[in-house]
């Protein structure tokens, strides 16, 4: 993609996010996005086939940033349990980076259920994270950190906890420090999966939320 085209695409995405966050996904039309972006409808459709594709791109871009943070956390940890706790410590940044996207996601989710192709794109990351977390748990079993449990069920439990906490953060943003809630919850899950004979992982630092660990454990992203 040429530099000028890339800038146009990024301008459309930025304007779309601001409009979606300000007045809602359903209330925002392509004409408004074009006006806010300073582009023609022809230029819009050159980059995006539909308004739905803009949302999916915004979601994918946000998740790509989440992926990078979580992957760095796992890679810098000496064991899988420490890696999971380090990943949980990143939730403060995940909430911050969401920046209104979660509310838009809920609205879009309602509409996407009526469109199978869009729904498939919306569900793909969810299923991918489930597989990634199952692989991480399986690695923890292999290294001896976790007892022999069903890695698929454990991965799904971790994902359900993360998504549930994100949704609670949307519905009741001031109800709790949700980044702390998810760290504590994942700590409990990790302790429940732990092999009794294995060394227990360090807890994340209470003030900074940073897990002090080193090593070379690396997760498979599947991206």
C-alpha positions in Angstrom: 0.0 0.0 0.0 1.4 3.4 -1.0 2.1 5.9 1.7 -0.7 8.3 0.7 -3.2 5.4 0.6 -2.1 4.2 4.0 -2.6 7.7 5.5 -6.1 7.9 4.0 -7.0 4.5 5.4 -5.7 5.5 8.9 -7.7 8.7 8.7 -10.9 6.8 7.9 -10.3 4.5 10.8 -9.6 7.3 13.2 -12.7 9.3 12.2 -14.8 6.1 12.3 -13.7 5.3 15.9 -14.4 8.8 17.1 -17.9 8.8 15.5 -18.7 5.3 16.7 -17.7 6.3 20.2 -19.5 9.6 20.1 -22.8 8.7 18.6 -22.9 4.9 18.4 -22.2 2.4 15.6 -25.7 2.1 14.2 -26.2 5.9 14.2 -23.1 6.5 12.1 -23.4 6.3 8.3 -20.8 6.0 5.6 -21.5 9.5 4.4 -20.7 10.9 7.9 -17.4 8.9 8.0 -16.5 10.3 4.6 -17.2 13.9 5.6 -15.3 13.5 8.9 -12.3 11.9 7.1 -12.3 14.3 4.1 -12.6 11.5 1.5 -15.1 10.7 -1.2 -17.3 7.6 -1.1 -15.2 6.2 -3.9 -12.0 6.5 -1.7 -13.9 5.0 1.2 -15.0 1.9 -0.7 -11.5 1.6 -2.2 -10.2 0.9 1.3 -13.2 -0.7 3.0 -16.0 -2.7 1.4 -18.5 -1.8 4.2 -18.9 -0.1 7.5 -18.8 -3.5 9.2 -15.3 -4.1 7.8 -14.2 -0.8 9.5 -15.3 -2.1 12.8 -13.6 -5.5 12.3 -10.4 -3.7 11.3 -10.5 -1.5 14.5 -11.1 -4.6 16.6 -8.2 -6.5 14.9 -5.8 -3.5 15.4 -6.7 -3.3 19.1 -6.3 -7.1 19.5 -2.9 -6.9 17.7 -1.7 -4.5 20.4 -3.1 -6.8 23.1 -1.3 -9.7 21.5 2.1 -8.0 21.5 1.8 -7.1 25.2 0.7 -10.6 26.2 3.4 -12.3 24.1 6.1 -10.1 25.6 4.8 -11.0 29.1 4.9 -14.7 28.4 8.3 -14.6 26.7 9.9 -12.7 29.6 8.7 -15.2 32.2 10.5 -18.2 33.6 7.5 -20.5 33.7 3.9 -20.7 32.4 2.3 -19.7 35.8 4.5 -16.7 36.0 3.7 -15.9 32.4 0.0 -16.0 33.0 0.3 -13.7 36.0 2.4 -11.3 34.0 -0.2 -11.4 31.2 -2.9 -10.6 33.9 -0.8 -7.6 35.0 -1.1 -6.2 31.5 -4.9 -5.8 31.9 -4.6 -2.2 33.1 -3.1 -1.4 29.7 -5.7 -3.5 27.9 -8.5 -1.5 29.5 -6.8 1.8 28.7 -6.1 0.9 25.1 -9.8 -0.2 24.6 -10.7 3.5 24.7 -14.4 3.2 24.1 -14.1 0.1 21.8 -15.8 -2.2 24.3 -19.0 -0.2 24.3 -19.0 -0.2 20.5 -18.3 -3.9 20.5 -21.4 -4.6 22.5 -23.5 -2.6 20.1 -21.9 -4.2 17.1 -22.3 -7.7 18.6 -26.1 -7.3 18.6 -26.2 -6.4 14.9 -23.6 -8.9 13.8 -25.7 -11.8 15.0 -28.0 -11.2 12.0 -25.1 -11.3 9.5 -23.3 -14.7 9.4 -20.2 -13.5 7.5 -19.7 -10.6 9.9 -20.4 -12.8 12.9 -17.8 -15.3 11.7 -15.1 -12.5 11.6 -16.2 -11.3 15.1 -15.9 -14.8 16.6 -12.6 -15.7 15.0 -10.3 -14.0 17.6 -12.4 -15.4 20.5 -11.8 -19.0 19.2 -8.1 -18.2 18.5 -7.5 -17.0 22.0 -9.2 -20.1 23.4 -6.7 -22.3 21.4 -3.7 -20.2 22.4 -4.6 -20.4 26.1 -5.2 -24.1 25.9 -1.7 -24.5 24.3 -0.2 -22.4 27.2 -1.9 -24.6 29.8 -0.6 -27.7 28.0 2.9 -26.3 28.1 2.5 -25.7 31.8 1.5 -29.3 32.3 4.5 -30.5 30.2 7.0 -28.3 32.2 5.5 -29.7 35.5 4.1 -26.4 36.7 0.5 -27.6 36.4 -1.1 -30.9 37.4 -2.7 -33.0 34.7 -5.9 -31.2 33.8 -7.9 -30.7 30.7 -6.0 -27.9 28.9 -9.0 -27.0 26.6 -11.3 -26.6 29.6 -8.6 -24.6 31.5 -8.0 -22.4 28.5 -11.7 -21.7 28.1 -11.9 -20.9 31.9 -9.1 -18.4 31.5 -10.7 -16.8 28.5 -14.1 -16.7 30.0 -12.7 -14.9 33.1 -10.9 -12.3 31.0 -13.9 -11.6 28.7 -16.3 -11.5 31.7 -14.1 -9.0 33.5 -13.9 -6.8 30.4 -17.7 -6.8 30.1 -18.0 -5.9 33.8 -15.6 -3.1 33.2 -17.9 -1.7 30.5 -21.2 -2.2 32.4 -19.8 -0.9 35.8 -16.5 0.9 35.1 -16.3 2.4 38.6 -17.5 -0.7 40.4 -14.0 -2.0 41.0 -10.4 -1.8 39.9 -11.1 -4.4 37.2 -7.4 -4.9 36.3 -6.8 -5.9 40.0 -9.9 -8.1 39.9 -8.6 -10.1 36.9 -5.1 -10.4 38.4 -6.5 -11.8 41.6 -8.9 -14.1 39.8 -6.2 -15.5 37.5 -3.9 -16.0 40.5 -6.6 -18.2 42.1 -7.0 -20.2 38.9 -3.2 -20.6 38.6 -3.0 -21.8 42.2 -5.9 -24.2 41.5 -4.1 -25.7 38.5 -0.7 -25.9 40.2 1.2 -29.1 40.6 1.7 -29.4 44.4 5.4 -30.4 43.9 6.1 -27.4 41.6 7.6 -24.1 42.8 4.9 -21.5 43.2 5.1 -18.4 40.9 5.7 -15.0 42.2 2.7 -12.7 42.7 2.6 -9.5 40.6 3.8 -6.4 42.5 0.9 -4.9 44.4 1.7 -1.3 43.5 2.9 -1.4 39.9 1.2 -4.6 38.7 4.5 -5.7 37.2 5.7 -9.3 37.6 9.4 -9.5 38.2 10.5 -12.6 36.3 13.0 -13.6 33.7 13.5 -16.5 31.4 12.7 -17.6 27.9 9.2 -19.2 27.9 7.5 -18.2 24.7 3.9 -18.7 23.6 2.6 -19.6 20.2 0.4 -16.7 19.0 -1.3 -18.5 16.1 -1.3 -15.2 14.2 
